[in-house]
Amino acid sequence: MLENLPFFNRLALAAHRPTAIARAAATLAVQPVDPCWGNGSVFWESALPLQNLLNMPKRRLSGPVKEVKDAAWQVLNGLVSEHTVHEEHFDLRRLGGLVHSAEFADHDFTTLEQLANSPLAADYRVNSYGDFMQVLGRAFSAVGTASFLELYQASWQGDRLFWGFSKGGLAMASAVTYARTHELEQSVPANIHQLQLSHEGLNELETQFICLLLEKKLFAEKPLVQLLAEHHVLYARLVLSTDPKHPDLLMLPLSSAPAQAVGEGLLQAGATAMGDCLRACCKPH
């Protein structure tokens, strides 16, 4: 037993332990995350779903120690903010994507023009101004009784503006494509929900945690699970979304030597630090 060893032997083992943990973590098979992964897509849900951090309940975080989960929740809670801007005359040609894309799960496009010209939008072809008005009417019918459009924008997705309704996306993509081609201005009232990444919040996160983006499958594999359990590593895990394409967050407190060692080892293995990823794909506010 460790407690039966002479004091200086115990001290040497304690000093060596983080190094051994880091070395073990560095041997794990880890796939790095593309910093700008999903950011060129017309589909909001293709990018890193940081919007899910807004008003996130604490129960979304898992891990062995409540205090670590609470601290992780606290810093994540200050990472993203939202404010709404109203525009009375929003030009529809500025639209660049769709928030709701579950029905297009097996497809991806970088422009609305590509989507409008795909087989998915075959029922919304626009060949004349009459077609344009008809298709535009079909898109607006999805808005229902709303008196203005609901649009979304996120700093980690550039300047792209996304159609926020669950229906009408294909019709709107076709209408916008025609309007751009023929330089037709069509202005309507709109609320733009702007989501901003906080530079201060990101710095605060990195003073407390090593925060890594890891593939979901890694958490189901024995090497990582065993490493965390055997060394009683403190951590918090956040499943950002149920989409298998989206990575999960592993947050390792810097106040714990074993946790820090795991984080440093995983970085050596190729893991992506969330802070590096976010700084590469956007300019925090």
Residue pairs with C-beta under 8 A, 6 or more apart in sequence:
2 10
2 13
3 10
5 13
17 231
17 257
17 258
17 261
18 257
18 258
18 260
18 261
19 261
21 227
21 231
21 233
21 258
21 261
21 262
21 265
22 261
22 262
22 264
22 265
22 268
23 265
24 227
24 265
25 227
25 261
25 262
25 263
25 264
25 265
25 266
25 268
25 269
26 265
26 266
26 268
26 269
27 223
27 269
28 218
28 223
28 224
28 227
28 265
28 266
28 269
29 223
29 269
30 214
30 215
30 218
30 266
30 269
30 270
30 271
31 215
31 270
32 270
32 271
32 272
33 213
33 247
33 272
33 277
35 272
35 276
35 277
35 280
35 281
36 280
36 281
37 47
37 48
38 46
38 47
38 48
39 47
39 156
39 157
39 158
39 281
40 110
41 47
41 97
41 108
41 109
41 110
42 96
42 97
42 98
42 108
42 109
42 110
42 111
42 112
42 114
42 115
42 160
42 173
43 97
43 98
43 101
43 104
43 108
43 109
44 97
44 98
44 99
44 100
44 101
44 152
44 154
44 157
44 162
45 99
45 100
45 101
45 102
45 241
45 243
46 101
46 108
46 245
47 154
47 156
47 157
48 156
48 213
48 240
48 246
48 247
48 277
48 278
48 281
49 240
49 241
49 243
49 246
50 79
50 80
50 154
50 156
50 195
50 197
50 240
50 278
51 80
51 152
51 154
51 195
52 240
52 241
53 76
53 77
53 79
53 80
54 80
54 82
54 195
56 73
56 76
56 77
58 69
58 70
58 73
60 238
60 239
61 69
61 72
61 73
61 236
61 237
61 238
62 69
62 236
62 237
62 238
62 239
63 69
63 72
63 234
63 235
63 236
63 237
64 232
64 234
64 235
65 234
68 234
68 235
68 236
68 251
68 253
69 236
71 208
71 236
71 253
72 209
72 236
72 238
72 251
73 236
75 201
75 204
75 205
75 208
75 209
76 205
76 238
78 198
78 200
78 201
78 204
79 197
79 198
79 201
79 202
79 205
80 195
80 196
80 197
80 198
80 201
81 195
81 196
81 198
81 285
82 193
82 194
82 195
82 196
83 193
83 194
83 196
84 191
84 192
84 193
84 194
85 191
85 192
85 194
86 148
86 189
86 190
86 191
86 192
87 189
87 190
87 192
88 189
89 187
89 188
89 189
90 149
90 151
90 187
90 188
90 189
90 190
90 192
91 185
91 186
91 187
92 172
92 175
92 176
92 179
92 186
92 187
92 188
93 176
93 179
93 180
93 184
93 185
93 186
94 161
95 112
95 151
95 161
95 162
95 163
95 172
95 176
96 111
96 112
96 159
96 160
96 161
96 162
97 112
97 160
97 161
97 162
97 163
98 162
98 163
98 169
98 172
98 173
99 152
99 162
99 163
99 164
99 165
100 164
100 165
100 166
100 167
100 169
101 169
104 120
107 118
107 120
109 115
109 118
112 173
112 176
112 177
113 177
113 180
115 121
115 170
115 173
116 124
116 126
116 170
116 173
116 174
116 176
116 177
117 177
120 170
121 170
121 173
121 174
123 170
124 135
124 138
124 170
124 171
124 173
124 174
124 175
125 131
125 174
126 132
126 135
126 174
126 175
126 177
126 178
129 182
129 184
131 178
132 175
132 178
132 179
132 184
135 171
135 174
135 175
135 178
136 171
136 172
136 175
136 186
138 168
138 171
139 168
139 169
139 171
139 172
139 175
140 168
141 168
142 165
142 166
142 167
142 168
142 171
143 149
143 165
143 168
147 189
148 188
148 189
148 190
148 191
149 163
149 164
149 165
149 188
149 189
149 190
149 191
150 164
150 165
150 190
150 191
150 193
151 161
151 162
151 163
151 164
151 190
151 191
151 192
151 193
152 161
152 162
152 164
152 192
152 193
152 195
153 159
153 160
153 161
153 162
153 192
153 193
153 194
153 195
154 194
154 195
155 194
155 195
155 196
155 197
155 282
155 283
155 284
155 285
156 197
156 278
156 281
156 282
157 282
158 282
161 192
163 169
163 172
164 193
175 186
178 184
179 185
179 186
196 284
196 285
197 278
197 282
197 284
197 285
198 284
198 285
199 284
199 285
202 275
202 278
202 279
202 284
205 211
205 274
205 275
206 275
207 254
208 253
208 254
208 255
209 236
209 251
209 252
209 253
209 254
210 251
210 252
210 254
210 259
210 260
210 263
210 264
210 267
210 273
211 249
211 250
211 251
211 252
211 273
211 274
211 275
212 249
212 250
212 251
212 252
212 263
212 266
212 267
212 271
212 272
212 273
212 274
213 247
213 248
213 249
213 271
213 272
213 273
213 274
213 277
214 247
214 248
214 249
214 250
214 266
214 271
215 247
215 248
216 239
216 244
216 246
216 247
216 248
218 224
219 225
219 237
219 248
219 250
227 233
227 262
228 235
228 262
231 258
231 262
232 258
233 252
233 256
233 258
233 259
233 262
234 252
234 253
234 256
234 258
234 259
235 250
235 251
235 252
235 253
235 259
235 262
236 249
236 250
236 251
237 248
237 249
237 250
237 251
238 248
238 249
238 251
239 248
240 246
240 247
240 248
240 249
247 272
249 274
250 263
250 266
252 259
252 260
252 262
252 263
253 259
253 260
254 260
267 273
278 284
